[in-house]
Amino acid sequence: MNRYTEIARAMRAQIGQNHRAEHSIRVARCAELLAMRHGLDASRARTAGLLHDLARLWPASRLLEEATRRAYRVDEFERRNPIVLHAPLGAMLAEERFSVRDPEIAAAISAHTLGAAEMSPLARLLFLADALEPERDYAERGALWELALQDLDAAMYATLERTVAYSRSRGYEIAPRTKAALDTFSRMKGKVSTVSTH
């Protein structure tokens, strides 16, 4: 059994739900493909994809409890929206339970939900793989995936812009980290972001 298969089996056991595990496998495959397309380390991308949602099914109370237990500083947005804590906690679990001690993988997993002002190429491709895996059901997905295959930064800008527009249309609060990420990729693409967090 190869390392990828071992991690996939252990991930399934950790998550405990087939639907979420299958999503993680699709994300791993998309991340691997993006890495190969853009000359990045496919093995690290695959590992990050497999392990990005380890805490996704935990209830809000457990997410807050586990964050506190690990001395993670919960910000105000996370306190109001504890589901997003699954990302940094997932990075911690990847190290604790899967012995993944690569800080770039940890940073990518931590940023896969909200984004961040500074994101490595690995973090960018994980964010995009999660947002654009084939079972995501929204009209722009296919075009955004094609863009990601060509240009990670342009795809980050377009995907973040779409995420913010969707959040606004639903009356959701925009995470400061998501705004910061959009600002970063707006500047990189020569565009001006007008997003506020409210």
LOLUM-849478 format. One record per residue (C-alpha): residue number from 1; residue in one letter; x, y, z. Coordinates in Angstrom, 3 decimals. Example, Ala and Ser with C-alpha at 12.3 -4.5 7.8 and 13.67 -1.06 7.14 Angstrom:
<atoms>
<atom drenti="1" mipa="a" X="12.300" Y="-4.500" Z="7.800"/>
<atom drenti="2" mipa="s" X="13.670" Y="-1.060" Z="7.140"/>
</atoms>
This chain:
<atoms>
<atom drenti="1" mipa="m" X="0.000" Y="0.000" Z="0.000"/>
<atom drenti="2" mipa="n" X="1.469" Y="3.379" Z="-0.961"/>
<atom drenti="3" mipa="r" X="1.581" Y="6.445" Z="1.270"/>
<atom drenti="4" mipa="y" X="-1.302" Y="8.150" Z="-0.558"/>
<atom drenti="5" mipa="t" X="-3.572" Y="5.137" Z="-0.031"/>
<atom drenti="6" mipa="e" X="-2.608" Y="4.928" Z="3.644"/>
<atom drenti="7" mipa="i" X="-3.393" Y="8.609" Z="4.200"/>
<atom drenti="8" mipa="a" X="-6.691" Y="8.293" Z="2.297"/>
<atom drenti="9" mipa="r" X="-7.792" Y="5.345" Z="4.447"/>
<atom drenti="10" mipa="a" X="-6.827" Y="7.073" Z="7.672"/>
<atom drenti="11" mipa="m" X="-8.540" Y="10.270" Z="6.513"/>
<atom drenti="12" mipa="r" X="-11.772" Y="8.346" Z="5.878"/>
<atom drenti="13" mipa="a" X="-11.605" Y="6.896" Z="9.382"/>
<atom drenti="14" mipa="q" X="-10.906" Y="10.314" Z="10.909"/>
<atom drenti="15" mipa="i" X="-13.734" Y="12.076" Z="9.067"/>
<atom drenti="16" mipa="g" X="-16.226" Y="9.249" Z="9.492"/>
<atom drenti="17" mipa="q" X="-18.540" Y="10.263" Z="6.654"/>
<atom drenti="18" mipa="n" X="-18.273" Y="8.967" Z="3.103"/>
<atom drenti="19" mipa="h" X="-19.604" Y="12.126" Z="1.429"/>
<atom drenti="20" mipa="r" X="-17.004" Y="14.364" Z="3.087"/>
<atom drenti="21" mipa="a" X="-14.214" Y="11.843" Z="2.477"/>
<atom drenti="22" mipa="e" X="-15.096" Y="11.651" Z="-1.230"/>
<atom drenti="23" mipa="h" X="-14.991" Y="15.448" Z="-1.391"/>
<atom drenti="24" mipa="s" X="-11.497" Y="15.378" Z="0.124"/>
<atom drenti="25" mipa="i" X="-10.350" Y="12.843" Z="-2.457"/>
<atom drenti="26" mipa="r" X="-11.712" Y="15.011" Z="-5.285"/>
<atom drenti="27" mipa="v" X="-9.969" Y="18.050" Z="-3.813"/>
<atom drenti="28" mipa="a" X="-6.714" Y="16.071" Z="-3.578"/>
<atom drenti="29" mipa="r" X="-6.990" Y="15.079" Z="-7.241"/>
<atom drenti="30" mipa="c" X="-7.751" Y="18.637" Z="-8.340"/>
<atom drenti="31" mipa="a" X="-4.891" Y="19.992" Z="-6.220"/>
<atom drenti="32" mipa="e" X="-2.519" Y="17.435" Z="-7.714"/>
<atom drenti="33" mipa="l" X="-3.604" Y="18.345" Z="-11.242"/>
<atom drenti="34" mipa="l" X="-3.170" Y="22.073" Z="-10.601"/>
<atom drenti="35" mipa="a" X="0.262" Y="21.429" Z="-9.083"/>
<atom drenti="36" mipa="m" X="1.384" Y="19.456" Z="-12.116"/>
<atom drenti="37" mipa="r" X="-0.009" Y="22.098" Z="-14.466"/>
<atom drenti="38" mipa="h" X="1.838" Y="24.895" Z="-12.653"/>
<atom drenti="39" mipa="g" X="5.125" Y="23.129" Z="-11.904"/>
<atom drenti="40" mipa="l" X="4.518" Y="22.657" Z="-8.170"/>
<atom drenti="41" mipa="d" X="5.010" Y="19.639" Z="-5.898"/>
<atom drenti="42" mipa="a" X="2.112" Y="17.296" Z="-6.687"/>
<atom drenti="43" mipa="s" X="2.700" Y="15.088" Z="-3.632"/>
<atom drenti="44" mipa="r" X="2.396" Y="18.008" Z="-1.209"/>
<atom drenti="45" mipa="a" X="-0.688" Y="19.258" Z="-3.042"/>
<atom drenti="46" mipa="r" X="-2.307" Y="15.820" Z="-2.851"/>
<atom drenti="47" mipa="t" X="-1.552" Y="15.525" Z="0.873"/>
<atom drenti="48" mipa="a" X="-2.997" Y="18.970" Z="1.601"/>
<atom drenti="49" mipa="g" X="-6.111" Y="18.107" Z="-0.390"/>
<atom drenti="50" mipa="l" X="-6.669" Y="14.840" Z="1.418"/>
<atom drenti="51" mipa="l" X="-6.323" Y="16.376" Z="4.867"/>
<atom drenti="52" mipa="h" X="-7.928" Y="19.790" Z="4.457"/>
<atom drenti="53" mipa="d" X="-11.332" Y="18.921" Z="5.991"/>
<atom drenti="54" mipa="l" X="-10.389" Y="16.725" Z="8.966"/>
<atom drenti="55" mipa="a" X="-12.451" Y="18.848" Z="11.383"/>
<atom drenti="56" mipa="r" X="-15.201" Y="19.919" Z="8.955"/>
<atom drenti="57" mipa="l" X="-17.948" Y="17.826" Z="10.549"/>
<atom drenti="58" mipa="w" X="-17.279" Y="18.857" Z="14.129"/>
<atom drenti="59" mipa="p" X="-20.135" Y="20.870" Z="15.690"/>
<atom drenti="60" mipa="a" X="-19.563" Y="24.515" Z="16.586"/>
<atom drenti="61" mipa="s" X="-19.184" Y="23.746" Z="20.289"/>
<atom drenti="62" mipa="r" X="-16.403" Y="21.248" Z="19.643"/>
<atom drenti="63" mipa="l" X="-14.617" Y="23.543" Z="17.197"/>
<atom drenti="64" mipa="l" X="-14.527" Y="26.306" Z="19.797"/>
<atom drenti="65" mipa="e" X="-13.533" Y="23.885" Z="22.551"/>
<atom drenti="66" mipa="e" X="-10.726" Y="22.293" Z="20.525"/>
<atom drenti="67" mipa="a" X="-9.421" Y="25.705" Z="19.426"/>
<atom drenti="68" mipa="t" X="-9.303" Y="26.838" Z="23.064"/>
<atom drenti="69" mipa="r" X="-7.628" Y="23.603" Z="24.156"/>
<atom drenti="70" mipa="r" X="-4.904" Y="24.126" Z="21.563"/>
<atom drenti="71" mipa="a" X="-4.415" Y="27.790" Z="22.569"/>
<atom drenti="72" mipa="y" X="-5.545" Y="28.969" Z="19.146"/>
<atom drenti="73" mipa="r" X="-6.552" Y="32.629" Z="19.300"/>
<atom drenti="74" mipa="v" X="-10.144" Y="32.737" Z="18.019"/>
<atom drenti="75" mipa="d" X="-10.953" Y="36.060" Z="16.376"/>
<atom drenti="76" mipa="e" X="-14.342" Y="37.762" Z="16.414"/>
<atom drenti="77" mipa="f" X="-15.370" Y="36.512" Z="12.976"/>
<atom drenti="78" mipa="e" X="-14.483" Y="32.923" Z="13.944"/>
<atom drenti="79" mipa="r" X="-16.398" Y="33.260" Z="17.213"/>
<atom drenti="80" mipa="r" X="-19.493" Y="34.360" Z="15.272"/>
<atom drenti="81" mipa="n" X="-18.912" Y="31.724" Z="12.553"/>
<atom drenti="82" mipa="p" X="-17.178" Y="28.777" Z="14.257"/>
<atom drenti="83" mipa="i" X="-17.483" Y="26.517" Z="11.199"/>
<atom drenti="84" mipa="v" X="-14.471" Y="28.317" Z="9.704"/>
<atom drenti="85" mipa="l" X="-12.329" Y="27.033" Z="12.584"/>
<atom drenti="86" mipa="h" X="-12.264" Y="23.650" Z="10.850"/>
<atom drenti="87" mipa="a" X="-9.500" Y="25.018" Z="8.603"/>
<atom drenti="88" mipa="p" X="-6.849" Y="25.926" Z="11.225"/>
<atom drenti="89" mipa="l" X="-7.874" Y="22.947" Z="13.349"/>
<atom drenti="90" mipa="g" X="-7.523" Y="20.707" Z="10.298"/>
<atom drenti="91" mipa="a" X="-3.935" Y="21.912" Z="9.929"/>
<atom drenti="92" mipa="m" X="-3.271" Y="21.002" Z="13.560"/>
<atom drenti="93" mipa="l" X="-4.862" Y="17.581" Z="13.148"/>
<atom drenti="94" mipa="a" X="-2.764" Y="16.912" Z="10.047"/>
<atom drenti="95" mipa="e" X="0.307" Y="17.270" Z="12.223"/>
<atom drenti="96" mipa="e" X="-1.067" Y="15.552" Z="15.337"/>
<atom drenti="97" mipa="r" X="-2.659" Y="12.534" Z="13.680"/>
<atom drenti="98" mipa="f" X="-0.879" Y="12.230" Z="10.332"/>
<atom drenti="99" mipa="s" X="2.599" Y="13.496" Z="11.268"/>
<atom drenti="100" mipa="v" X="2.496" Y="16.151" Z="8.540"/>
<atom drenti="101" mipa="r" X="5.082" Y="18.667" Z="9.719"/>
<atom drenti="102" mipa="d" X="5.368" Y="20.720" Z="6.550"/>
<atom drenti="103" mipa="p" X="4.580" Y="24.354" Z="7.493"/>
<atom drenti="104" mipa="e" X="3.495" Y="25.205" Z="3.948"/>
<atom drenti="105" mipa="i" X="0.935" Y="22.376" Z="3.952"/>
<atom drenti="106" mipa="a" X="-0.291" Y="23.576" Z="7.357"/>
<atom drenti="107" mipa="a" X="-0.626" Y="27.150" Z="6.098"/>
<atom drenti="108" mipa="a" X="-2.481" Y="25.970" Z="2.987"/>
<atom drenti="109" mipa="i" X="-4.962" Y="23.937" Z="5.027"/>
<atom drenti="110" mipa="s" X="-5.439" Y="26.849" Z="7.449"/>
<atom drenti="111" mipa="a" X="-6.281" Y="29.239" Z="4.582"/>
<atom drenti="112" mipa="h" X="-8.422" Y="26.952" Z="2.433"/>
<atom drenti="113" mipa="t" X="-11.768" Y="28.344" Z="3.626"/>
<atom drenti="114" mipa="l" X="-11.307" Y="32.101" Z="4.035"/>
<atom drenti="115" mipa="g" X="-8.100" Y="32.749" Z="2.128"/>
<atom drenti="116" mipa="a" X="-5.442" Y="35.082" Z="3.509"/>
<atom drenti="117" mipa="a" X="-3.596" Y="38.252" Z="2.582"/>
<atom drenti="118" mipa="e" X="-0.492" Y="36.181" Z="1.851"/>
<atom drenti="119" mipa="m" X="-0.904" Y="32.761" Z="0.249"/>
<atom drenti="120" mipa="s" X="1.805" Y="30.512" Z="-1.149"/>
<atom drenti="121" mipa="p" X="1.259" Y="28.839" Z="-4.520"/>
<atom drenti="122" mipa="l" X="0.324" Y="25.665" Z="-2.603"/>
<atom drenti="123" mipa="a" X="-2.255" Y="27.576" Z="-0.552"/>
<atom drenti="124" mipa="r" X="-3.689" Y="29.104" Z="-3.720"/>
<atom drenti="125" mipa="l" X="-4.105" Y="25.805" Z="-5.492"/>
<atom drenti="126" mipa="l" X="-5.677" Y="24.156" Z="-2.417"/>
<atom drenti="127" mipa="f" X="-8.144" Y="27.030" Z="-2.054"/>
<atom drenti="128" mipa="l" X="-9.056" Y="26.680" Z="-5.735"/>
<atom drenti="129" mipa="a" X="-9.211" Y="22.871" Z="-5.670"/>
<atom drenti="130" mipa="d" X="-11.656" Y="23.034" Z="-2.759"/>
<atom drenti="131" mipa="a" X="-13.796" Y="25.726" Z="-4.382"/>
<atom drenti="132" mipa="l" X="-13.776" Y="24.224" Z="-7.865"/>
<atom drenti="133" mipa="e" X="-13.831" Y="20.434" Z="-7.460"/>
<atom drenti="134" mipa="p" X="-16.251" Y="18.784" Z="-9.898"/>
<atom drenti="135" mipa="e" X="-19.140" Y="18.238" Z="-7.475"/>
<atom drenti="136" mipa="r" X="-19.418" Y="21.929" Z="-6.648"/>
<atom drenti="137" mipa="d" X="-22.686" Y="22.956" Z="-8.220"/>
<atom drenti="138" mipa="y" X="-22.713" Y="26.546" Z="-9.443"/>
<atom drenti="139" mipa="a" X="-22.767" Y="28.022" Z="-12.899"/>
<atom drenti="140" mipa="e" X="-19.302" Y="29.589" Z="-12.971"/>
<atom drenti="141" mipa="r" X="-17.428" Y="26.535" Z="-11.680"/>
<atom drenti="142" mipa="g" X="-16.335" Y="25.144" Z="-15.053"/>
<atom drenti="143" mipa="a" X="-15.038" Y="28.466" Z="-16.364"/>
<atom drenti="144" mipa="l" X="-13.208" Y="29.156" Z="-13.102"/>
<atom drenti="145" mipa="w" X="-11.601" Y="25.711" Z="-13.227"/>
<atom drenti="146" mipa="e" X="-10.380" Y="26.336" Z="-16.772"/>
<atom drenti="147" mipa="l" X="-8.965" Y="29.667" Z="-15.606"/>
<atom drenti="148" mipa="a" X="-7.209" Y="27.960" Z="-12.670"/>
<atom drenti="149" mipa="l" X="-5.496" Y="25.588" Z="-15.088"/>
<atom drenti="150" mipa="q" X="-4.061" Y="28.612" Z="-16.890"/>
<atom drenti="151" mipa="d" X="-3.426" Y="31.215" Z="-14.182"/>
<atom drenti="152" mipa="l" X="-3.679" Y="30.615" Z="-10.413"/>
<atom drenti="153" mipa="d" X="-3.681" Y="34.303" Z="-9.527"/>
<atom drenti="154" mipa="a" X="-6.402" Y="35.248" Z="-12.005"/>
<atom drenti="155" mipa="a" X="-8.466" Y="32.288" Z="-10.778"/>
<atom drenti="156" mipa="m" X="-7.968" Y="33.363" Z="-7.151"/>
<atom drenti="157" mipa="y" X="-9.203" Y="36.854" Z="-7.953"/>
<atom drenti="158" mipa="a" X="-12.227" Y="35.599" Z="-9.898"/>
<atom drenti="159" mipa="t" X="-13.137" Y="32.928" Z="-7.340"/>
<atom drenti="160" mipa="l" X="-12.820" Y="35.300" Z="-4.396"/>
<atom drenti="161" mipa="e" X="-14.854" Y="37.918" Z="-6.245"/>
<atom drenti="162" mipa="r" X="-17.579" Y="35.345" Z="-6.882"/>
<atom drenti="163" mipa="t" X="-17.465" Y="34.208" Z="-3.222"/>
<atom drenti="164" mipa="v" X="-17.863" Y="37.761" Z="-1.968"/>
<atom drenti="165" mipa="a" X="-20.693" Y="38.499" Z="-4.408"/>
<atom drenti="166" mipa="y" X="-22.505" Y="35.340" Z="-3.305"/>
<atom drenti="167" mipa="s" X="-22.030" Y="36.209" Z="0.380"/>
<atom drenti="168" mipa="r" X="-23.368" Y="39.698" Z="-0.171"/>
<atom drenti="169" mipa="s" X="-26.387" Y="38.396" Z="-2.068"/>
<atom drenti="170" mipa="r" X="-27.226" Y="36.191" Z="0.931"/>
<atom drenti="171" mipa="g" X="-26.593" Y="38.887" Z="3.513"/>
<atom drenti="172" mipa="y" X="-23.588" Y="37.025" Z="4.972"/>
<atom drenti="173" mipa="e" X="-20.778" Y="38.792" Z="6.749"/>
<atom drenti="174" mipa="i" X="-17.566" Y="38.861" Z="4.705"/>
<atom drenti="175" mipa="a" X="-14.582" Y="37.551" Z="6.629"/>
<atom drenti="176" mipa="p" X="-11.760" Y="40.075" Z="7.061"/>
<atom drenti="177" mipa="r" X="-9.307" Y="37.440" Z="5.819"/>
<atom drenti="178" mipa="t" X="-11.363" Y="36.917" Z="2.669"/>
<atom drenti="179" mipa="k" X="-11.426" Y="40.667" Z="2.077"/>
<atom drenti="180" mipa="a" X="-7.653" Y="40.796" Z="2.605"/>
<atom drenti="181" mipa="a" X="-7.158" Y="37.958" Z="0.121"/>
<atom drenti="182" mipa="l" X="-9.345" Y="39.666" Z="-2.460"/>
<atom drenti="183" mipa="d" X="-7.452" Y="42.920" Z="-1.937"/>
<atom drenti="184" mipa="t" X="-4.163" Y="41.095" Z="-2.539"/>
<atom drenti="185" mipa="f" X="-5.290" Y="39.418" Z="-5.754"/>
<atom drenti="186" mipa="s" X="-7.039" Y="42.602" Z="-6.904"/>
<atom drenti="187" mipa="r" X="-3.729" Y="44.455" Z="-6.674"/>
<atom drenti="188" mipa="m" X="-1.897" Y="41.630" Z="-8.429"/>
<atom drenti="189" mipa="k" X="-4.354" Y="41.822" Z="-11.304"/>
<atom drenti="190" mipa="g" X="-4.384" Y="45.622" Z="-11.419"/>
<atom drenti="191" mipa="k" X="-7.965" Y="45.825" Z="-10.228"/>
<atom drenti="192" mipa="v" X="-9.366" Y="47.819" Z="-7.329"/>
<atom drenti="193" mipa="s" X="-11.356" Y="45.954" Z="-4.702"/>
<atom drenti="194" mipa="t" X="-14.266" Y="47.824" Z="-3.130"/>
<atom drenti="195" mipa="v" X="-15.224" Y="45.101" Z="-0.662"/>
<atom drenti="196" mipa="s" X="-16.154" Y="46.011" Z="2.873"/>
<atom drenti="197" mipa="t" X="-16.662" Y="43.388" Z="5.558"/>
<atom drenti="198" mipa="h" X="-20.245" Y="44.454" Z="6.257"/>
</atoms>
